[in-house]
């Protein structure tokens, strides 16, 4: 077995591991409000979300093709493959992908540990950009496409990341205001009961949209790895087995449930009611599905968070914890550079150790950090039984206060 084949296997396995963390990291985007309002039981919610993520992964390939073509510059200006990336059997590009994915997983798990709903997508893009700069040079990052400014990292990743939460917040604000305006005079208990059914529908739509956007990002990375190794040549198609594997990975992660982040989004940002929840989910679904069709690899976390904040702004007298929202915004800003730094550091370490030990070193470091964070999370666990406990520490990014953790006894 050659070093290149071992490296390809490690890249594919790490990509699917990232897809798994993406699933449980982003379950909250679809189901946090439905769980918080009682529209769905926690375990039922994550099962429904997982099933729809699985289906959504097969709806489109536009985002996957964006990841394949819009991050690393794999072609010359005339469209021919870059010979320097293929001269060593694709080893250089595969090592970049491995280090970038390991950096993304590390950042995903760190923000999950802190209960911060940061962007899995931007963690992946940041890790890939950092590793690409370290391994292939700044010029190998496709910052802006040759044909349009709405291409490359800037047009396909950064600009949508800035605009999408603002658009989602505006849509949710207007939607929430309209909901309460139209339903004036209706008894609150009747509204809650009716809108909970509506929440099930809109949360399902967000789950479907999440699968259509986020699962594809890993498909794009694996396809890029196959191109680097020479096992695949098309930059306009995704192999069927890659689609199936990524769909199953993200659905499995979703089923696990990222309870720490579900708690933050459902109980920490806004004291939310069913009408607000339905408006937020509808706004998220509209923005995500539209972007998926346009090939924008946006962050579903940014969209969902913007929608939830918008639902608070759209209801008179609603409680919005802006301190927590501000800390989340800081995490969003540093996600790209932080994951890029980790990706670059892992590439440098792997490159220094050589063809065989370098990739194994990268995976070992990632696994050790993942194990440490998992064990640390057990000190104050969040699970389906305590995810809806009262948010006892205002504006705190900690997913559960010490007293609440002791109260549930797990």
Buried (B, 14 or more C-beta within 10 A) or exposed (E): EEBBEBBBEBBBEBBBBBBBBBBBBBBBBBBBBBBBBBBBEBEBBBBBBBBBBBBBBBBBBBBBBBBBBBBBBBBEEEEEBBEEBBEBBBBBBBBBBBBBBBBBBBBBBBBBBBBBBBBBBBBBBBBBBBBBBBBBEEEBBBBBBEEEEBBBBBBBBBBBBEBBBEBBBBBBBBBBBEBBEEBEEEEEEEBBEBBBEBBBEBBBBBBBBBBBBBBBBBBBBBBBBBBBBEEBEEBEBBBEEBBBBBBBBBBBBBBBBBBBBBBBBBBBBBBBBBBBBBBBBBBBBBBBBBBBBBBBBBBBBBBBBBBBBBBBBBBEEBEBBEEBBEBBBEBBEBBBEBBBBBBBBBBBBBBEBEBEBBBBBBBEBBBEBBEEBEEEBEEBBBBBEBBBBEBBBEBBBBBBBEEBBEEBEE
